[in-house]
Amino acid sequence: MFPKPHDALPLPLRPNLEQYKKLAKDLVRAHRSDEPDAMRCWAANWVERLVSQAAFEPAPGIPVRIEEWTSGVTRFATQELASARDQGALAAAQFVLARSHGFESWTKFAEALDRLAGVAVPPQRPPITPEIDALLLRFSTDSDSPYT
């Protein structure tokens, strides 16, 4: 699956989840565009911004080719969005962004960005039952409770 780990795109120095959400919407718009080259233009702009924002300069002799990244992202995005139904286009675009950076899913990508930003990822809550609800209510008044 795209990309191979050694082909993953670099993250910008300060990745921002909100910006990636907007980027996913831009990708959906490019996919729905009547312009035949819209996907390639979107990918080229994104890759160029990533390289500049990551302060990444390919060293001589290192096989990093921005054009290869652009082509790979274009092919992968076109394939994923073409197979998604309209209601799944945004999820497919988010998946393209996550996979392009080497993450398995948008959820794992978003969690990683939150950690990088210093935002704590909330733990998964157990299903609420009357017993758990009573415990949570009791702990919510306790200042040492992990649930407050």
Buried (B, 14 or more C-beta within 10 A) or exposed (E): EBBEEEBBBBBBEEBEBEBBBEBBBBBBEBBEEEEEEBBBBBBBBBBEEBBEBBEBEEEEEEEBEBEEBBBBBBBBBBEBBEEBEEEEBBBBBBBBBBBBBBBEEBEEBBBBBBEBEEEEEEEEEEEEEEEEEEEBEEBEEEEEEEEE
